[in-house]
């Protein structure tokens, strides 16, 4: 296996980790409006992800940085062609981080409600836009012979990509609801399981349609296996959720996301951005990659740094593993 193939796999792993972790993170942010009934419950939801949300975004930064270093042509075409949606995601992530930090700075109800509204919208929009972006990457876009994007913003809003956005939105909401049930106690825990069932059923219908569409367009035997794993994992997550086995439900909902993202990358390889104008103009792992020397240096750095990051983040989740409920929220925070 060539180094550029290795780095394609590593970037796929980074994006998979990001969607697994930030998926429930976005989902909980969406649930602040769909599930929480009062300020105390919204505070409970925010506290479940409060210690980890910023660590989850490290995976995005690493994935973006790895793409820039390992596949500079892919990075350039992607960020120039998808400028508006990626800018919207960036603004949402900035505002979302500010909202988490500033919500509790003042006790006034209007102040906290406004920041909670910001958390909702800046969780919902990226959850949708990431699906649209990756839908377009897998489907292909208008790339010319100079490997430059020559389409328009409206070309990105095609049926396949929009369906991909709905899939990530509903799947992340389901993932977040299952995580909420795993991390809370009391009435909110039971309602989270009920909402997870509804969100999961909607996500199942949309995801099966989207993945079958992907398989029909660009899939092979390996992507078909990933599709089957994703569907079975989602069915298992719904079943475990109904049985009250929240740990299994969360693990299986995470496996659903992992398998679905893996299927997209398997369908994409060896391309990194297919051209819909001419297949010969597609960006591939070979023509979009950096020099072998650069990839070799990056590989050694990744071997040293990646385990440390994973261990530290795992330790963070272990420290904040206990469930919380409204009884753990100080009265002043209400």
C-alpha positions as CSV (number, residue, x, y, z in Angstrom):
1,X,0.0,0.0,0.0
2,X,1.4,3.4,-1.0
3,X,1.7,6.2,1.6
4,X,-1.0,8.3,-0.2
5,X,-3.4,5.3,0.2
6,X,-2.5,5.1,3.9
7,X,-3.2,8.8,4.4
8,X,-6.5,8.4,2.6
9,X,-7.4,5.8,5.2
10,X,-6.2,7.9,8.1
11,X,-8.2,10.9,6.9
12,X,-11.2,8.7,6.7
13,X,-10.6,7.5,10.3
14,X,-10.3,11.1,11.4
15,X,-13.6,12.1,9.8
16,X,-15.2,9.0,11.2
17,X,-14.1,9.8,14.7
18,X,-15.3,13.4,14.3
19,X,-18.8,12.4,13.2
20,X,-19.0,9.7,15.9
21,X,-18.1,12.2,18.7
22,X,-19.4,15.5,17.3
23,X,-22.5,13.6,16.1
24,X,-23.9,13.1,19.6
25,X,-22.5,16.6,20.5
26,X,-24.6,18.2,17.8
27,X,-27.6,15.9,18.7
28,X,-27.6,17.1,22.3
29,X,-27.5,20.7,21.1
30,X,-30.5,20.1,19.0
31,X,-32.3,18.4,21.9
32,X,-32.1,21.6,24.0
33,X,-35.2,22.7,22.1
34,X,-36.8,19.3,21.3
35,X,-36.4,17.6,24.6
36,X,-35.8,20.0,27.5
37,X,-38.9,21.5,29.1
38,X,-37.3,24.2,31.3
39,X,-34.0,25.9,32.0
40,X,-32.9,23.3,34.5
41,X,-33.3,20.5,31.9
42,X,-31.5,22.6,29.2
43,X,-28.7,23.0,31.7
44,X,-28.6,19.2,32.2
45,X,-28.3,18.6,28.5
46,X,-25.5,21.2,28.1
47,X,-23.7,19.8,31.1
48,X,-23.6,16.3,29.6
49,X,-21.4,17.6,26.8
50,X,-19.8,20.6,28.5
51,X,-16.5,18.8,29.4
52,X,-16.1,17.2,26.0
53,X,-17.5,19.3,23.2
54,X,-14.3,21.2,22.5
55,X,-12.2,18.0,22.6
56,X,-14.5,16.5,20.0
57,X,-13.7,19.3,17.6
58,X,-10.0,18.4,17.8
59,X,-10.9,15.6,15.3
60,X,-12.2,18.2,12.8
61,X,-9.0,20.3,13.1
62,X,-6.9,17.3,12.7
63,X,-8.8,16.0,9.7
64,X,-8.6,19.4,8.0
65,X,-4.9,19.8,8.8
66,X,-4.2,16.3,7.5
67,X,-6.1,16.9,4.3
68,X,-4.1,20.1,3.8
69,X,-0.8,18.5,4.3
70,X,-1.4,15.1,2.7
71,X,-3.6,16.1,-0.2
72,X,-3.2,19.9,-0.9
73,X,-5.0,19.8,-4.2
74,X,-8.0,18.1,-2.6
75,X,-8.0,20.7,0.2
76,X,-7.7,23.6,-2.3
77,X,-10.5,22.4,-4.6
78,X,-12.7,21.4,-1.7
79,X,-12.4,24.7,0.3
80,X,-12.7,26.9,-2.8
81,X,-15.7,25.1,-4.3
82,X,-17.5,24.6,-1.0
83,X,-16.6,28.0,0.3
84,X,-20.0,29.1,1.4
85,X,-21.3,26.0,3.2
86,X,-17.9,25.5,4.9
87,X,-17.9,29.1,5.9
88,X,-21.4,28.7,7.4
89,X,-20.2,25.7,9.3
90,X,-17.1,27.6,10.6
91,X,-19.3,30.5,11.8
92,X,-21.7,28.1,13.5
93,X,-18.8,26.4,15.3
94,X,-17.4,29.7,16.5
95,X,-20.8,31.0,17.7
96,X,-21.5,27.6,19.3
97,X,-18.3,27.7,21.3
98,X,-19.1,31.2,22.5
99,X,-22.6,30.2,23.4
100,X,-21.4,27.4,25.7
101,X,-19.0,29.7,27.4
102,X,-21.2,32.8,27.8
103,X,-24.6,31.3,28.6
104,X,-24.0,31.1,32.3
105,X,-22.1,34.4,32.6
106,X,-25.3,36.3,33.5
107,X,-28.4,35.0,35.4
108,X,-31.1,36.9,33.3
109,X,-33.5,34.5,31.6
110,X,-33.4,36.4,28.3
111,X,-29.7,36.2,28.2
112,X,-29.6,32.5,28.8
113,X,-32.5,31.8,26.4
114,X,-30.8,33.6,23.6
115,X,-27.5,31.7,24.0
116,X,-29.5,28.4,24.2
117,X,-31.2,29.3,20.9
118,X,-27.8,29.9,19.4
119,X,-26.7,26.5,20.6
120,X,-29.7,24.9,19.0
121,X,-29.2,26.5,15.6
122,X,-25.4,26.2,15.5
123,X,-25.9,22.5,16.2
124,X,-28.6,21.9,13.7
125,X,-27.1,23.7,10.7
126,X,-23.6,22.0,10.8
127,X,-25.3,18.6,11.3
128,X,-27.2,19.2,8.1
129,X,-24.4,20.9,6.1
130,X,-21.8,18.2,6.8
131,X,-24.1,15.7,5.1
132,X,-24.6,18.0,2.1
133,X,-20.9,18.5,1.8
134,X,-20.0,14.9,1.9
135,X,-22.9,14.0,-0.3
136,X,-21.3,16.3,-3.0
137,X,-17.8,14.9,-2.4
138,X,-19.0,11.3,-3.0
139,X,-21.4,12.2,-5.9
140,X,-18.9,14.4,-7.6
141,X,-18.8,18.0,-8.7
142,X,-17.9,20.1,-11.7
143,X,-14.0,20.0,-11.8
144,X,-12.2,21.1,-14.9
145,X,-8.9,19.9,-16.4
146,X,-7.0,22.2,-14.1
147,X,-8.6,20.4,-11.1
148,X,-10.5,23.5,-10.2
149,X,-14.2,23.7,-9.2
150,X,-16.2,25.4,-11.9
151,X,-19.7,24.9,-10.6
152,X,-21.9,27.3,-8.6
153,X,-23.3,27.2,-5.1
154,X,-26.6,26.0,-6.4
155,X,-25.0,23.0,-8.0
156,X,-24.3,21.8,-4.4
157,X,-28.0,21.7,-3.5
158,X,-28.8,18.6,-5.5
159,X,-31.3,15.9,-4.3
160,X,-28.6,13.4,-3.4
161,X,-26.6,15.9,-1.3
162,X,-29.8,17.3,0.4
163,X,-30.8,13.8,1.3
164,X,-27.3,13.3,2.8
165,X,-27.9,16.4,4.9
166,X,-31.2,15.0,6.2
167,X,-29.5,11.7,7.0
168,X,-26.7,13.3,9.1
169,X,-29.2,15.6,10.8
170,X,-31.6,12.8,11.9
171,X,-28.8,10.4,12.6
172,X,-27.0,12.8,14.8
173,X,-30.2,13.7,16.6
174,X,-30.8,10.0,17.3
175,X,-27.2,9.6,18.5
176,X,-27.6,12.6,20.8
177,X,-30.9,11.3,22.2
178,X,-29.3,7.9,23.0
179,X,-26.3,9.7,24.6
180,X,-28.7,11.8,26.7
181,X,-30.4,8.7,27.9
182,X,-27.0,7.2,28.8
183,X,-25.9,10.3,30.7
184,X,-29.0,11.4,32.6
185,X,-31.3,10.3,35.4
186,X,-35.0,10.9,36.1
187,X,-37.8,11.9,33.8
188,X,-35.5,13.4,31.1
189,X,-33.9,10.0,30.7
190,X,-37.1,8.3,29.8
191,X,-38.2,11.0,27.4
192,X,-34.8,10.9,25.7
193,X,-35.4,7.2,25.0
194,X,-38.8,7.9,23.5
195,X,-37.5,10.7,21.3
196,X,-34.6,8.5,20.3
197,X,-37.1,5.9,19.0
198,X,-38.9,8.5,16.8
199,X,-35.7,10.1,15.6
200,X,-34.1,6.7,14.9
201,X,-37.1,5.5,12.8
202,X,-36.9,8.6,10.7
203,X,-33.1,8.3,10.4
204,X,-33.5,4.6,9.4
205,X,-35.8,5.4,6.5
206,X,-33.6,8.3,5.2
207,X,-30.3,6.5,5.8
208,X,-31.3,3.3,4.0
209,X,-32.5,5.3,1.0
210,X,-29.3,7.4,0.9
211,X,-26.9,4.4,1.3
212,X,-28.7,2.3,-1.3
213,X,-28.5,5.3,-3.7
214,X,-24.8,5.5,-3.0
215,X,-24.3,1.8,-3.5
216,X,-26.1,1.9,-6.8
217,X,-24.1,4.8,-8.1
218,X,-20.6,4.1,-7.0
219,X,-20.5,1.1,-4.6
220,X,-18.7,-2.2,-4.7
221,X,-18.5,-5.3,-2.6
222,X,-16.6,-3.6,0.3
223,X,-19.1,-0.7,0.5
224,X,-22.0,-3.2,0.4
225,X,-20.6,-4.9,3.5
226,X,-20.3,-1.5,5.2
227,X,-23.9,-0.7,4.2
228,X,-25.2,-4.0,5.8
229,X,-23.2,-3.3,9.0
230,X,-24.7,0.2,9.2
231,X,-28.3,-1.0,8.7
232,X,-27.9,-3.9,11.2
233,X,-26.3,-1.6,13.8
234,X,-29.1,0.9,13.5
235,X,-31.7,-1.8,14.0
236,X,-29.7,-3.0,17.0
237,X,-29.5,0.5,18.4
238,X,-33.2,1.0,18.1
239,X,-33.8,-2.4,19.8
240,X,-31.4,-1.8,22.6
241,X,-32.9,1.6,23.2
242,X,-36.4,0.1,23.6
243,X,-35.0,-2.5,26.0
244,X,-33.4,0.3,28.1
245,X,-29.9,-1.0,27.3
246,X,-28.5,2.5,26.9
247,X,-24.8,1.6,26.7
248,X,-25.5,-0.9,23.9
249,X,-27.8,1.6,22.2
250,X,-25.1,4.3,22.2
251,X,-22.4,1.9,21.0
252,X,-24.6,0.6,18.2
253,X,-25.7,4.1,17.1
254,X,-22.0,5.0,17.0
255,X,-21.3,1.9,14.9
256,X,-24.0,3.0,12.5
257,X,-22.2,6.3,11.9
258,X,-18.8,4.6,11.6
259,X,-20.1,2.1,9.1
260,X,-22.0,4.8,7.1
261,X,-19.0,7.1,6.9
262,X,-16.8,4.1,6.0
263,X,-19.2,3.2,3.2
264,X,-18.9,6.8,1.8
265,X,-15.1,6.6,1.7
266,X,-15.0,3.1,0.3
267,X,-17.4,4.3,-2.5
268,X,-15.1,7.3,-3.1
269,X,-11.7,5.5,-3.3
270,X,-9.4,5.9,-5.2
271,X,-11.0,9.3,-6.0
272,X,-11.0,12.1,-3.4
273,X,-13.2,14.4,-5.5
274,X,-14.8,12.9,-8.7
275,X,-15.4,15.2,-11.6
276,X,-18.8,15.1,-13.2
277,X,-17.5,16.8,-16.3
278,X,-14.9,14.2,-17.2
279,X,-13.7,11.2,-15.2
280,X,-10.1,11.9,-16.3
281,X,-10.3,15.3,-14.4
282,X,-11.1,13.7,-11.1
283,X,-8.9,14.3,-8.1
284,X,-7.4,11.0,-6.9
285,X,-5.2,9.8,-4.1
286,X,-2.3,9.8,-6.4
287,X,-2.6,13.1,-8.4
288,X,-3.8,15.2,-5.4
289,X,-1.2,14.0,-2.8
290,X,1.9,15.6,-1.4
291,X,5.4,14.2,-2.1
292,X,6.4,10.9,-0.6
293,X,8.9,12.6,1.6
294,X,6.2,14.8,3.1
295,X,3.9,11.9,3.7
296,X,6.7,9.9,5.3
297,X,7.4,12.8,7.8
298,X,3.6,13.1,8.5
299,X,3.4,9.3,9.1
300,X,6.0,9.4,11.8
301,X,4.4,12.4,13.5
302,X,1.0,10.7,13.4
303,X,2.4,7.5,15.0
304,X,3.7,9.5,17.9
305,X,0.9,12.0,18.5
306,X,-2.3,10.1,17.7
307,X,-2.1,7.6,20.7
308,X,-1.5,10.5,23.1
309,X,-4.5,12.4,21.9
310,X,-6.7,9.3,22.0
311,X,-5.6,8.4,25.5
312,X,-6.1,11.9,26.8
313,X,-9.6,12.2,25.3
314,X,-10.5,8.7,26.6
315,X,-9.4,9.8,30.1
316,X,-11.6,12.9,29.9
317,X,-14.7,10.7,29.1
318,X,-13.8,8.4,32.0
319,X,-13.5,11.3,34.5
320,X,-16.9,12.7,33.5
321,X,-18.7,9.3,33.1
322,X,-21.4,9.7,35.8
323,X,-25.0,10.5,35.1
324,X,-26.6,13.8,36.0
325,X,-30.1,15.1,36.5
326,X,-31.9,18.3,37.5
327,X,-31.1,17.5,41.2
328,X,-27.4,18.1,40.4
329,X,-28.1,21.6,39.0
330,X,-27.6,24.4,41.6
331,X,-30.7,26.4,42.3
332,X,-29.1,29.6,41.2
333,X,-28.6,28.1,37.8
334,X,-32.4,27.7,37.3
